[in-house]
Amino acid sequence: MSKSTTEEQLKAYSRWPEFLNTPTFFYRRELLNVIGYCNEKFKIYEDMVMIFKIIGAKVKIHYVNKPTVQYRIHANSASRNKSIDEIREREALDIFRMYQKKNLNVFNLIDLSVYYENWLRFKYKGLYKLKGISYLRKLSLFYWYLKLHGVKNY
């Protein structure tokens, strides 16, 4: 993360937590004495919780530009397993409620757009069984903010 303060890192991660995930970060064991252990409620997104706890403890995260793991992606991998989609979505909503939301300000247009995008993801059911989320997402200022900063898909 190129943000200069932990407050900026926390704001950036609250807006878009997908950009930094396991196993792309390392920390010293001693840090667990400061932030505590993993929240066992989370089975899929425990890494996001740890990152929120680390940055929330005013510990800055630094970027290492070198490969640290090699993924083996296949049809039965957990990230592609449809049977855990419900758990994945429930955990993502809990993370938004417990960690992201408290770092967002509804009077900030970018943050308000993050609220809107989470509403689209978790609450919006569509009209007449048509969701049209790809079109509705384009109403989000955050969508255009990411596009302007070179993010192609999210």
N, C-alpha and C positions, 0 to 999 in steps of 0.2 A: 504494500500500500504506500502510495507516495504522499499521503496526507501528513502534515507536519506535527499535528498534535493528536493526542488520544481522543479528544473531543471530536475532532474532524473525522478520525477513523471510525468512531462510534456512530456518528451521523451517517457516514458513507455506507457502513455495514448495515445499519438499520434500514437504509433506503434500498439496498440491493445486496442481501446476504449470499446470493448464489455465487458471487465471484471468488470466494475464498472458501475452500472446503477440504475435508480430509482426503487424502493424507498430505495435503500441501502445507501444513504448518507443523512446527516442532516447538516444544517448550521444555524448560528444565523441570525436573520433578519437584524442586523446591517451590515452584509456583503453585502447586496444589495446596501448600500450606496457607497461601494467601487467598486463593479463589475457591478452594474446596474441590471436591471430586465432581464427577459427571452427575447430572440429574438423570437418575435411572428411569424416569418417566419416558425419556426419549430414547428410542431404539434405533431410529434411522438418522435423525438430525442431531445427535449428541454433540457432534463437532461444532455446529452452529452455536449451541448453548455455551460451549467452552470458549469460543471466540468472543461472544458477548461478555462473558465473565472476565476474560483476560483484559479486554480493552476497557471494560467497566471498572477494573481495578487500577486503571491508569498505567497499564503496561502496554507500551507501543509495539505494534507488529511491524516487522520489516520484511521486505521482499527479497527472496533469493532466486536469482534468474538461472536456475539449472534444474534439470530433471532429477527427481528424487525417487520416483516409482515408475513402474511400467504397468499399465492397466491391461488386463485381458478381458475384452468385452465380448460377450456371447449372448445368445438368445435367452439363456436361463439366469443371467446375472441379476442381482437384486435390483439394480437400477432399471431393468427392463421387465421386471416381474409384475404383471398386472394384478396379481392376487394381493399385493401389499399396497396398492394405490390408495385404498381407503385409510390405512394407517399413515401413509406418507402425507396425505392431505390433512388429516387430523393433527398430526404433529406440526406441520407447517403453520396451520392456523394457531395452534397453541404457542408456537414461537413468536408469531406476529403479536399475539395478545400479551405474552409475558415479557418479551424482550424488545421487539422492534417498536411497538406502539409508544412506549414511554420515552423514546428518543425522537419522536416525530412531533411536529408542531402544525396543527391544522390551519394556522395563519400563514404558513409558508407554502407557496403554490406547488413547489416540488414535493414537499412532504404530503400535502393534500392529494396530489396525484398518486402517491404511493398508497394512501388510504383507498383511493378509488380503484387502483389495480388489485388490491387485496379484496375489495368488495367484489370485483369481477371474478376473481379466482374462487372465493369461498362462498359467496352468498348469492350471486346473480344466477338465476335459474333460466333466464331466456324468455322469449315470447313465442308462444305456439311451437315449442320444442326447437326453436332456432335461437342459438346463442349469439352468433355474430361477434364473438369476442375479438377477433382480429380487427374488425372495424371499430368496435367500441374502444379498444386499447389506443387507437390513434387519436382519441379525444383527450388522452392523458398527456399532460405537460412532461411528465417523467419519461414517457415513450420518446418524445422528441429530444429531450435532454440526452438520453442514452444514444440515440441515433446521431446527434450532433457530435458526440464524443467517440464515435467510431464503433459502437456496439451494434453488431448486425442482427443477432438473435438473442433473445432472453426469455 
